[in-house]
Structure formats: C-alpha cells, structure tokens
C-alpha cells in the first residue's frame, strides 16, 4: 500500500467530504481504525459501555463487533471524513443518551432537559493532523445536524494546560477547534473540559 502523503496546503480542506457511518461504508471505518481499533481495540465503544464490558470487548474483536451491531441496526454512531476516497477522520456523534459514560458523568451532567446530540471523541489519521481537519469535520457535522433537524450539538473538549498536547490526549477534541467552528461554552464545571454547544438555527 502506497504511503499516504501529507497535505500541508490548506486548500485541500475544501475537498473533504463527510457522511454518517452505515453498512455501506463500514469497510472505510475499519480501514481508518486499523488493527488496533484506533487505540487499544476501542472501536469507539468506550463512551458507550460500562467499564467492565468495554474491557472485556477488547478481546476477540468484542468492541468491533459491538460497533458493527449498532451500525447494522441502523443506529446513528458517528461521521466519517474523506479526502477523495480515503477515510481520514472520524467523530462519534449520536444522541447523548446513547453514551453511557456521559449519562453517568458527575462533571458533565445534563444542564437542562433539551434533547441533544453529543460529540465525545475524535480520530484523525496521523498524516492529516494539525491541518484544520477537526474544524472542517465539525462544520460537516453542523451541516448534517441541520439536514437531520437536530437542534443542539454538545461536546466536552479539552483546553490544554500546556502549549503542546500529545495526540493521545486529544481524542476528546480541542476547545479551540470547537470555538473556530462556532461552538460556545455553556458550562464550566470543569475548567479544562468545558461543556460546549452549537445551536442549530431553525
């Protein structure tokens, strides 16, 4: 397989496309996540499961199969980002109640009874990081939400306490990316991980 190029020209961002994960593009999701399931056989199931179930799912493709089951059931799970036909980015995106970790969080409790869709994590191919892909992905999610009549998008990004944050700690998203995409802080219970929202214009 040819080595992926690094696209430093920001003009390539305008060529990115985004689509929800479905049975049709499942293979692209697997391609992006690779043999390690993004990280430690996560397969984006960490925010959806109890700790014990998630740990057990790391063996024998359990988490991968759990994600596949959600997709085959037609559940909304997230958005894939493409450069041409190459999957380069992923963002979990679904109703907040689908993410068990959020519903049980003491820090990121619901602030009202409004129905919201949450963004708990990101993945960007290492060859495409630090080039604005996350912001473009968020804009793609906003457009998807508008099309699907989703009123509120909620997320819980990090505000780094140091100048450079290791990629392994950026999976929840960086606040500056959300800020650039138009999100605003709605709760600061956690100073370094505020709750942010984007309200879709009706």
C-alpha positions in Angstrom: 0.0 0.0 0.0 1.4 3.4 -1.0 2.4 5.7 1.8 -0.1 8.5 2.4 1.1 12.0 1.6 1.0 14.9 4.0 -1.2 17.6 2.6 0.1 20.9 4.1 -1.8 23.1 1.7 -5.0 24.2 3.5 -6.9 24.3 0.2 -7.3 20.5 0.4 -9.8 21.1 3.3 -12.4 22.3 0.8 -12.2 18.9 -0.9 -13.1 17.0 2.2 -16.5 15.2 2.3 -18.4 13.8 5.3 -21.0 11.1 5.7 -22.5 9.1 8.5 -21.2 5.6 9.2 -23.5 3.0 7.7 -23.3 -0.6 6.5 -22.3 0.8 3.1 -19.1 2.5 4.3 -18.3 0.1 7.2 -15.1 -1.0 5.4 -13.8 2.5 5.3 -14.4 2.8 9.1 -12.4 -0.4 9.6 -9.7 0.9 7.3 -9.3 4.1 9.3 -9.3 2.5 12.7 -6.8 -0.2 11.7 -5.7 -3.3 13.5 -5.6 -1.5 16.9 -9.2 -0.3 16.6 -7.9 3.3 16.8 -6.4 2.7 20.2 -6.3 -0.4 22.3 -9.2 -2.1 20.5 -11.5 0.7 21.4 -13.6 0.9 18.2 -15.3 3.9 19.7 -17.1 1.8 22.2 -15.5 3.3 25.4 -18.1 6.1 25.8 -21.0 3.7 25.1 -20.3 0.8 27.6 -19.7 0.1 31.3 -16.0 -0.2 32.1 -16.2 -4.0 32.6 -18.0 -4.6 29.3 -15.6 -2.3 27.5 -12.5 -4.1 28.9 -14.0 -7.5 28.0 -14.7 -6.2 24.5 -11.0 -5.6 23.9 -10.6 -9.4 23.4 -11.8 -11.4 20.4 -13.0 -8.3 18.5 -15.7 -7.7 21.0 -15.8 -4.0 20.8 -15.5 -4.1 17.0 -18.5 -6.5 16.8 -20.5 -4.3 19.2 -20.0 -1.3 17.0 -20.9 -3.3 13.9 -24.1 -4.4 15.6 -25.1 -0.8 16.2 -24.4 0.1 12.6 -26.2 -2.9 11.2 -29.2 -2.0 13.4 -29.3 1.4 11.7 -28.3 3.4 14.9 -26.5 6.7 14.4 -23.0 6.4 15.7 -20.8 8.9 14.0 -19.5 10.8 11.0 -16.6 9.8 8.7 -14.4 12.3 6.9 -12.9 11.6 3.5 -10.2 13.1 1.3 -11.2 11.8 -2.1 -11.9 8.1 -1.3 -9.5 7.9 1.6 -11.0 7.8 5.1 -9.0 10.3 7.2 -11.2 11.3 10.1 -13.9 10.1 12.5 -16.2 11.7 15.1 -18.6 9.9 17.3 -22.0 11.7 17.0 -25.2 10.4 18.4 -28.0 11.2 20.9 -26.4 11.9 24.3 -28.4 9.1 26.0 -26.5 6.6 23.7 -23.3 7.4 25.5 -23.4 5.7 28.9 -20.2 7.5 30.2 -21.8 10.9 29.6 -25.1 10.0 31.3 -23.2 8.8 34.4 -20.7 11.7 34.4 -20.6 13.8 37.5 -18.7 16.6 35.8 -20.7 16.8 32.6 -24.2 16.4 33.9 -27.1 17.5 31.8 -27.7 21.2 32.2 -31.3 21.1 31.0 -33.9 18.7 29.6 -33.3 19.7 26.0 -32.6 16.8 23.5 -29.0 17.0 22.4 -26.6 15.0 20.3 -23.1 14.6 21.7 -19.6 14.5 20.3 -17.4 12.6 22.8 -14.4 11.7 20.7 -12.4 12.3 17.5 -9.9 10.4 15.4 -7.8 12.0 12.6 -5.3 10.0 10.6 -1.8 10.9 11.8 -0.9 12.0 8.3 -3.6 14.7 8.3 -3.3 16.1 11.9 -2.7 19.8 12.7 -4.1 20.9 9.4 -7.6 22.0 10.3 -9.4 18.7 9.6 -11.1 18.7 13.0 -12.7 22.1 12.4 -13.8 21.1 8.9 -15.3 17.9 10.4 -17.2 19.9 13.0 -18.6 22.1 10.2 -19.6 18.9 8.4 -21.4 17.7 11.5 -23.2 21.0 11.8 -24.5 20.7 8.2 -25.5 17.1 8.8 -27.4 18.1 12.0 -29.2 20.9 10.2 -30.3 18.5 7.4 -31.5 15.9 10.0 -33.2 18.6 12.1 -31.0 18.0 15.1 -31.4 21.1 17.3 -28.4 21.1 19.7 -24.9 19.7 19.4 -23.0 19.2 22.6 -19.3 18.3 23.3 -16.7 18.2 26.1 -13.4 19.2 24.6 -10.1 19.9 26.4 -8.4 23.2 27.0 -4.7 22.2 27.2 -2.8 23.3 30.2 0.4 23.1 28.3 1.4 24.5 24.9 1.6 21.2 23.1 -0.7 18.3 23.8 0.2 14.8 22.9 -2.1 13.3 20.2 -3.1 10.5 22.6 -4.8 13.2 24.8 -6.5 15.0 22.0 -9.2 12.3 21.3 -11.9 14.3 23.1 -11.2 17.3 20.8 -9.5 20.6 21.4 -11.6 23.5 22.6 -10.1 25.9 20.0 -11.4 23.7 17.2 -14.9 23.9 18.5 -14.5 27.6 19.1 -13.4 28.0 15.5 -16.5 26.1 14.3 -18.8 28.3 16.3 -19.4 26.4 19.5 -19.8 28.3 22.8 -19.2 27.3 26.4 -22.4 26.6 28.3 -21.0 25.0 31.4 -17.6 25.3 33.1 -17.9 22.9 36.0 -14.6 21.5 34.6 -12.2 24.4 33.8 -10.1 22.3 31.4 -13.0 20.4 29.9 -16.0 22.8 29.5 -19.3 21.7 28.0 -19.8 23.5 24.7 -22.9 23.7 22.4 -23.9 24.7 18.9 -27.5 25.6 18.5 -28.8 24.9 15.0 -30.8 27.7 13.5 -34.4 26.6 13.0 
